[in-house]
Amino acid sequence: MSDGSDLRISVGWGMSEATSSTAKTNPGVDFALVDYFWDVYLDNLRGITLAEDEAGYLAGTLTGLMTQADVVGPVRRNVCPRSSTLCGGVSQRGPVRER
């Protein structure tokens, strides 16, 4: 937490407990978690939910803006309809290379 970043972004519902716990112990830092929401929010914590293809497009856009190699693509642990939709959104921003 000492690197000076004003916002920390976590991704995936599996990070909800860790993100919430870390936000509680660091009230001066803002946190956001993509793909999750809470019924009650801390002042420094927000959830972001989008349709899978919208989330993929947003991730692809951000990655495209940050890349120095001009190559972007998702890394996924399994192929399922949901991950295919998410990765399809990423691929709208550029070629997807499966590994």
C-alpha positions in Angstrom: 0.0 0.0 0.0 3.0 2.3 0.2 3.5 2.8 -3.6 1.3 5.9 -3.7 -1.5 4.4 -5.8 -4.9 6.0 -5.2 -7.0 3.1 -6.6 -6.6 -0.6 -6.4 -8.6 -2.8 -8.7 -9.2 -6.5 -8.2 -10.9 -8.8 -10.7 -13.2 -11.7 -10.0 -15.7 -12.7 -7.4 -13.1 -14.9 -5.8 -11.2 -11.8 -4.7 -14.2 -10.4 -2.8 -13.2 -11.3 0.8 -9.5 -10.3 0.3 -10.5 -7.0 -1.3 -13.1 -6.1 1.3 -10.7 -7.0 4.1 -7.9 -5.0 2.7 -10.2 -2.0 2.1 -11.3 -2.1 5.7 -7.7 -1.9 7.0 -6.7 0.8 4.4 -9.4 3.5 4.6 -7.3 6.0 2.8 -7.0 4.0 -0.4 -9.9 3.4 -2.8 -10.7 -0.2 -4.0 -12.8 -1.6 -6.8 -13.7 -5.2 -7.6 -14.8 -6.1 -11.1 -17.4 -8.8 -11.3 -18.9 -8.4 -7.8 -21.2 -6.3 -5.8 -22.0 -5.9 -2.1 -25.3 -5.0 -0.4 -23.5 -2.5 1.8 -20.4 -0.7 0.7 -17.5 0.8 2.7 -16.7 4.4 1.7 -13.6 3.3 -0.1 -14.9 0.2 -1.9 -17.0 -0.2 -5.0 -18.1 -3.2 -7.1 -18.2 -3.1 -10.8 -20.5 -5.4 -12.8 -20.8 -5.6 -16.5 -22.0 -8.1 -19.1 -19.2 -10.4 -20.0 -18.6 -9.0 -23.5 -18.6 -5.4 -22.1 -16.1 -6.4 -19.4 -14.0 -8.1 -22.0 -14.1 -5.0 -24.3 -13.1 -2.8 -21.4 -10.3 -5.1 -20.4 -9.1 -5.2 -24.0 -9.2 -1.4 -24.4 -7.2 -0.9 -21.2 -4.7 -3.5 -22.2 -4.4 -2.0 -25.7 -3.7 1.4 -24.2 -1.0 -0.1 -21.8 0.8 -2.5 -24.1 4.3 -1.8 -25.4 4.4 -4.8 -27.6 1.2 -4.1 -29.6 0.0 -7.6 -28.9 -2.9 -8.3 -26.5 -4.8 -11.4 -25.6 -6.5 -13.1 -22.7 -5.0 -15.8 -20.5 -7.7 -18.1 -19.3 -7.6 -21.3 -17.3 -10.6 -23.0 -18.9 -12.8 -22.7 -21.9 -16.5 -22.3 -21.0 -19.3 -20.3 -22.5 -18.8 -17.4 -20.0 -15.0 -17.2 -20.6 -15.6 -17.4 -24.4 -17.9 -14.4 -24.2 -15.5 -12.5 -22.0 -12.5 -13.3 -24.3 -14.6 -12.4 -27.3 -14.9 -8.9 -25.9 -11.1 -8.7 -25.6 -10.7 -10.0 -29.1 -12.7 -7.0 -30.5 -9.7 -4.9 -29.5 -7.1 -7.1 -31.3 -6.1 -10.7 -32.1 -6.5 -13.3 -29.4 -3.7 -15.9 -29.1 -4.7 -19.1 -27.4 -1.9 -20.9 -25.6 
